[in-house]
Amino acid sequence: MALTIETLMSKMPGAFLPEKAVGLDATIQFKFTGAEPGDWYATVKDGKVEVAKGVHASPKMTLTADSEDYVKIFTGEIDGMQAFMQGKLKLTGDLNLAMKLTQMFKIK
């Protein structure tokens, strides 16, 4: 069964590595296009992550990607940095947060 954005986002809290996010207080907005369009956000604070559907009022960083590409990035089929360089992944806001994002979650 193919991994969906809904499933992927719901699994984020379980894949979170709090030791990689010490002192971090940030909200990341996800904007998905393509087969599974939608808006989600993840708030990292006090060693926890909370994920919700919708648009956050003031995210620290916004990540925009085709839903299929993002699933491939998250599962390691596509390198996130390569996807960014190829324009498959667009980032606005705190780009340092994007680098931390890949370390804060254990990718299966």
N, C-alpha and C positions, 0 to 999 in steps of 0.2 A: 504494500500500500504506500502510495506517495505521501510524503510529508507535506502537510498544508501549513499555511501561515498561522492559522488559528491554533493548530497543534504545537507548532514551533514556539509561538509566543507564550502559550500556556506552560511550556516546559522550561522556559527561561529561569524562573525562580529555583527550580530543582537543579539546574546546571550552574547556578551562581556560585562563585568561589569568593566568600567574604574577605578572606585574607588578601585578595588582590585588589580590594576596594577600600582599604582602611582610610578613613577620613573623607571619603568621597560623598558629596551631596549634590546629585545632578539628575536631571531628567533628560532622557533621550527620546526624541520624537521619531517614529518610523512612518514613512509614507510609502505605501506599496502600490504599484501600478501593475498592469498586465492581467493575468488570469485571476488573481485574487486581490483586487484593489481594496485599499482600506487604510485607516489611520490607527496607530497604536502608540503607546508610550510606555517607557519603563523608567521608574524612579528608583535610583540607588541612594540609600540613606541609612545610616546607623547599621551598616553591615547586612542590610537586607535589600531585596529588589521586589518591587511591586509592579505588575504589568496590567495595563488597562487598555480597553478599546477607546478610541477617540482622539481628540486633539488637545494637547496640553497648552495652557495659556503662555508659559514662558520656558520652553525647553532650552537646555544649555547647548544642545546639538541636534540637528535634524539630519536623518539619513533617508535618502530617497532611492528606491531600487525597484526593479521589476520583481514581482513576488517569486517567480521561479529562480531568478538569479540569486535572490537573497537566501533562499533555501539551500542552494548549492554552496553559497559562501559559508553559511552557518554549519553545514555538514562537512565542509572542507573539500568539496569537489572543485571549487573555484577559490583561488587565493584572493582574499579581500583587497589587498593592496593592488593586485593586478586588475581586479574588477574596477577599482577606483581610477586607475590609470587609463583604462579602456572606456571610461565614462559610463560603465554599467551601474556604478554606485556613486551617488552624489551626496556630498556632505557640506553642511553649512553650520557655522557656529564654532564651538571649541573642538578643533581637530585633534588635539591631544587626547580628548575623550574617546575618539574613534580607535586610537591605538590601545587604550586601556580596555575598551570594549571586548577586543579579541582575547585579552588575558583574563577578564573577569568571569568568563563562562567556559566550562569544560565542554569542548565540542567532541561529540562522539564520532 
